[in-house]
């Protein structure tokens, strides 16, 4: 049944207005639930390496964002940026799981997959989804500011390796595991 006013996938997440991301229960495509929903964090206030973080909140369709991904098992964090919708960006992180064994180097693009596979033995996309949760930290209007704002979060909350999963240092050099 088609709805002329909106598509079900367009209402997948609802913003609660207090920095939290509210999970949905709506079926979005051919009987499957949204893959991002189980990974959304209800937390609007998080403490990372002793520093408080207040999230702006958002949803799986939010774009031009800074996001935080946290490993549920070891509570290690990763800040990322995306010009695309969050769900598309996270699909990119998940896709690296297939190729991590043959990767020449570990960098920001595949650090989540490397952590999942080498530290926790994750081999499937479902296990990958179960391992991480996400929060939308900041929404921006200007995509040109993404890199600077992301780096300021990485520096402030000390999520560079070895305290976190971010692999690039402030001047853009890659770090080794």
N, C-alpha and C positions, 0 to 999 in steps of 0.2 A: 504494500500500500504506500503510495507516494504522498508525501505531505508537501503542499505547495509552498508553505511559509518557511519551512526549515527542514534540514535533513537531521536524522537522529545523531549522526556523528558530529554535527555542529553544536550539540548540546551535551557532549560527553562529560565535560567537567563544568562545574559551576564555581565561580569565585565567591568565597564567603565574605569578603570585604575586610577581613582581619588578618590578612597575610597567609591564611591557610588555603590549601588546595583541597577541595571536597571531591572525593571519589564518586564515580557514577556507577550505576548498575544497568546502563542502557546498552542494548545490543547494537553495535555499530556497523557491522558488515557481515552479511551472509551467516547470521547466527552466532558470530564470535563477539565476545565482549572486548572492549578497548584493552589493549595490552599494556597501556601506560597506567591505568587505574590502580592496579595492585601495588605499584611502586610509588605512588604519590604519598607524600608525608603530610600528616595533619598538623605538624608542628609549625608554628609561626615564629617561635623563639628557640634558638639552638645555641649551645655553647660548643665552640670549636677551639681546641687547644687553649682553653681558659679564656677565650674572648667571646662575648655575646654577639649573636647575629640575629637581626630581625628581618624576616622574609617579607617581601611585598606580596607574594602569592601569585597565582596564575593558573594556567591550565595546560593541557596537552597541546592545545593549538596556539599557545603564546609564542610569539616570535620576537626577535631583537631582544634577547634576554641573557641574563647571567643566571646559571643554575648551579645547584649544589647536588652532588651525588654522594651518598654515604653507604659504605659497606656495612650491612647489618651485623656481621659477625665480629669484625675487629674495629668498627667505628672509625675507620680512616676515611678521609674526605677528598673530594675532587671538585674544583670549580671549573665550569666550562662556559662557553658562550655559543650562541646560535643566532643566526640571522633567520634561519628557517624555523618551522614549528618544532617545539620540543620533541614531540613523538617521532618526527623524521630524524632529528639529531640523535636521539637515543637508539633508533634503529641502526644508525651508522656505528655507534659504539658496539652494539650487539653483533653486528656483522663481522667485526674484527676477531671474534671468538673462533670463527672457522679457520682463520689464517694465522693465528698467533704462533703456532708451532713452527711455521716457516718464516716468521718475521726476522728481518735482518737486525732491527734495533727496536727498542721500546721507547716510544715517544708519547706525547699527549694524545695522539689519535688512537693508540691501542693500549694505553696504560690500564684502563678498566678491564679489558679482556685479559691482559697479562696478569693482573692481580687476581682476577677470578680463577683463571686456569692454573697458574703456578702456585698460588698461595692456598686456594680453597679447592682445587681439583675440579672446577666446573667444566663441563663438556657440552652442555646443551643450552639452548636459548631459554628454556623454562627455568633451569637452574640459575642462569645469569639474571633473569628477571627477579627471581626470589632473593638473590643476594643483595641487590641494591634498592635504595629508596631515593626519591628526588624531591627537591623543593625549588620553586622558582624564587630566586633571591631578589632580582632586580629586573624591571622592564624599562627599556630605554626607547626614546623616540629617534635618536640619531645612531644609525649602525656604525658610523665612523668612530664612535666612542667605545665600542665593545671591547677591543683589545686592551685599552688602557684601564677600563673599569674592571675587567676580569683580572688583570695583573694586580690591581690594587686590592682585590679580595684575596688573591693568592698570597700576597705579601702580608696583609693585615692578619689573616687567620692561619698563616704558616702551613699551607697545604702542599708545599713543594716536597718532593721526595727528600729525605726519608720520613718526614712527619705526615705527609699526605701523598696523594697519587698524582699530583701535577708534576710533570717531568721537565718543563722548560723553566729556566731561571729568568730573572727579571730582564736580562738583556737578550733573551731568546736562544741561548745555547742549550742543547739537549743534555740531559743528565742520564747516566747509566744506572740500571737497577743494582 
